Amino acid sequence: MLEKLTLQRCVVSAQGQVTPQLGPNDVFVALINPADYKHSLGIAYSDDDPDRARRIGAPDATPRYAGSNPETVSFPLVLDGTGVVPNPGGGPSLSVRTMVERLQAICYRYDGDQHEANVVKLKWGRAFDNFFGRLKELRLDYTLFKPSGEPLRARTQLDFVRFKTQRQSALEARRSSPDMTHVVRVKEGDTLPLLCERIYGDGGRYLEVARFNELVNFRRLVPDTLLRFPPLG
């Protein structure tokens, strides 16, 4: 039997455990599998001296590894409400409007308990094997209509960013580069304990990082400041 692409809503516990839900409104099964998909990986680099470009005659900087950009996948889906394509669940054919509502409920709706969009598990053979992500963008292109204007067919494009808990990200960073200094550009709202939690998995290391960077006031980080997070034993 042909395996269909499925999108499954997940719940993330306070401890970071991701649990796929099994309710009838928690799983969306594609009518037609995607004809293609895109998988993107990227690496971010930083410049030790962000003001270098402003100084005339300054030599070019050697980019330094700053981290990995989030992994993304994107793919198209066709939603058909003509009845030509049978419902993969075996029931009556669904309208395009109903399919869009179900897709949005799983991928797009804001989770008031988590204060973020839902985490979604993508499953389709080896193409998406154990991929957990959050929706980045959902685009809808309606292509066929009834005389009343009700849509009969739509093409969708879904873009997902891989989801990882802070603990997973910190463990992977330590496992892949235990002796590497991380360089982070401070963003508005960042705090040193929060950055330490993200990188080391331990927010209590902030005093060591403050001393390493010779910070005068570590309680008030200035946006766009570059901080170094060295290997800590």
SULJO-V689287 format. One record per residue. N is the residue number from 1. PSI is psi in radians with two decimals (NA if undefined). Layout:
# SULJO-V689287
n->{N | N}
psi->{PSI | PSI}
This chain:
# SULJO-V689287
n->{1 | 2 | 3 | 4 | 5 | 6 | 7 | 8 | 9 | 10 | 11 | 12 | 13 | 14 | 15 | 16 | 17 | 18 | 19 | 20 | 21 | 22 | 23 | 24 | 25 | 26 | 27 | 28 | 29 | 30 | 31 | 32 | 33 | 34 | 35 | 36 | 37 | 38 | 39 | 40 | 41 | 42 | 43 | 44 | 45 | 46 | 47 | 48 | 49 | 50 | 51 | 52 | 53 | 54 | 55 | 56 | 57 | 58 | 59 | 60 | 61 | 62 | 63 | 64 | 65 | 66 | 67 | 68 | 69 | 70 | 71 | 72 | 73 | 74 | 75 | 76 | 77 | 78 | 79 | 80 | 81 | 82 | 83 | 84 | 85 | 86 | 87 | 88 | 89 | 90 | 91 | 92 | 93 | 94 | 95 | 96 | 97 | 98 | 99 | 100 | 101 | 102 | 103 | 104 | 105 | 106 | 107 | 108 | 109 | 110 | 111 | 112 | 113 | 114 | 115 | 116 | 117 | 118 | 119 | 120 | 121 | 122 | 123 | 124 | 125 | 126 | 127 | 128 | 129 | 130 | 131 | 132 | 133 | 134 | 135 | 136 | 137 | 138 | 139 | 140 | 141 | 142 | 143 | 144 | 145 | 146 | 147 | 148 | 149 | 150 | 151 | 152 | 153 | 154 | 155 | 156 | 157 | 158 | 159 | 160 | 161 | 162 | 163 | 164 | 165 | 166 | 167 | 168 | 169 | 170 | 171 | 172 | 173 | 174 | 175 | 176 | 177 | 178 | 179 | 180 | 181 | 182 | 183 | 184 | 185 | 186 | 187 | 188 | 189 | 190 | 191 | 192 | 193 | 194 | 195 | 196 | 197 | 198 | 199 | 200 | 201 | 202 | 203 | 204 | 205 | 206 | 207 | 208 | 209 | 210 | 211 | 212 | 213 | 214 | 215 | 216 | 217 | 218 | 219 | 220 | 221 | 222 | 223 | 224 | 225 | 226 | 227 | 228 | 229 | 230 | 231 | 232 | 233}
psi->{2.39 | 2.22 | 2.32 | 2.55 | 2.30 | 2.55 | 2.17 | 2.18 | 2.47 | 2.76 | 2.36 | 2.13 | 2.96 | -0.44 | -0.02 | 0.13 | 2.26 | 2.13 | 1.98 | 2.43 | 2.64 | 0.13 | 2.79 | -0.43 | 0.14 | -0.11 | 2.28 | 2.17 | 2.23 | 2.41 | -0.80 | 2.25 | 2.65 | 2.54 | -0.35 | 2.91 | 2.80 | 2.45 | 2.10 | 2.37 | 2.56 | 2.78 | 2.38 | 2.45 | 2.72 | 2.75 | 2.24 | -0.53 | 1.64 | -0.28 | 0.05 | -0.72 | -0.35 | -0.23 | 2.15 | 2.30 | 0.04 | 2.42 | 2.70 | 2.51 | 2.62 | 2.05 | 2.44 | 2.48 | 2.22 | -0.29 | 3.13 | 2.37 | 2.69 | 2.42 | 2.38 | 2.64 | 2.57 | 2.57 | 2.73 | 2.68 | 2.51 | 2.23 | 2.05 | 2.13 | 0.29 | -0.31 | -0.08 | -0.69 | 2.10 | 2.62 | 2.16 | -0.36 | -0.11 | -0.12 | -2.93 | 2.73 | 2.49 | 2.65 | 2.77 | -0.70 | -0.74 | -0.72 | -0.69 | -0.74 | -0.72 | -0.71 | -0.75 | -0.66 | -0.60 | -0.74 | -0.60 | -0.53 | 2.48 | 2.26 | 1.93 | -0.49 | -0.71 | -0.30 | 0.57 | 2.98 | 2.74 | 2.56 | 2.36 | 2.34 | 2.19 | 2.32 | 2.10 | 1.51 | -2.38 | -0.25 | -0.87 | 1.58 | 1.85 | 0.68 | 2.11 | 2.26 | 3.03 | 2.52 | 2.30 | -0.71 | 2.49 | 2.08 | 2.41 | 2.31 | 1.82 | 2.27 | -0.25 | 2.43 | 2.72 | 2.86 | -0.47 | -0.17 | -0.11 | 2.27 | 2.44 | -0.32 | 2.53 | 2.55 | 2.31 | 2.67 | 2.14 | 2.31 | 2.22 | 2.54 | 2.29 | 2.39 | 2.32 | 2.45 | 2.81 | -0.63 | -0.74 | -0.78 | -0.74 | -0.73 | -0.72 | -0.68 | -0.74 | -0.64 | -0.66 | -0.41 | 1.20 | -0.36 | 0.37 | 2.42 | 2.25 | 2.39 | 2.19 | 2.34 | 2.15 | 2.36 | 2.82 | 2.26 | -0.18 | 2.52 | 2.73 | -0.76 | -0.66 | -0.75 | -0.67 | -0.66 | -0.69 | -0.66 | -0.77 | -0.26 | 0.27 | 1.79 | -0.22 | -0.03 | 0.19 | -0.55 | -0.66 | -0.71 | -0.67 | -0.74 | -0.71 | -0.66 | 0.03 | 0.82 | 2.30 | -0.75 | 1.58 | -0.19 | -0.26 | 1.63 | 2.41 | 2.16 | 2.53 | -0.01 | 2.42 | 2.16 | 2.50 | 2.35 | 1.74 | 2.90 | 2.28 | 2.28 | NA}
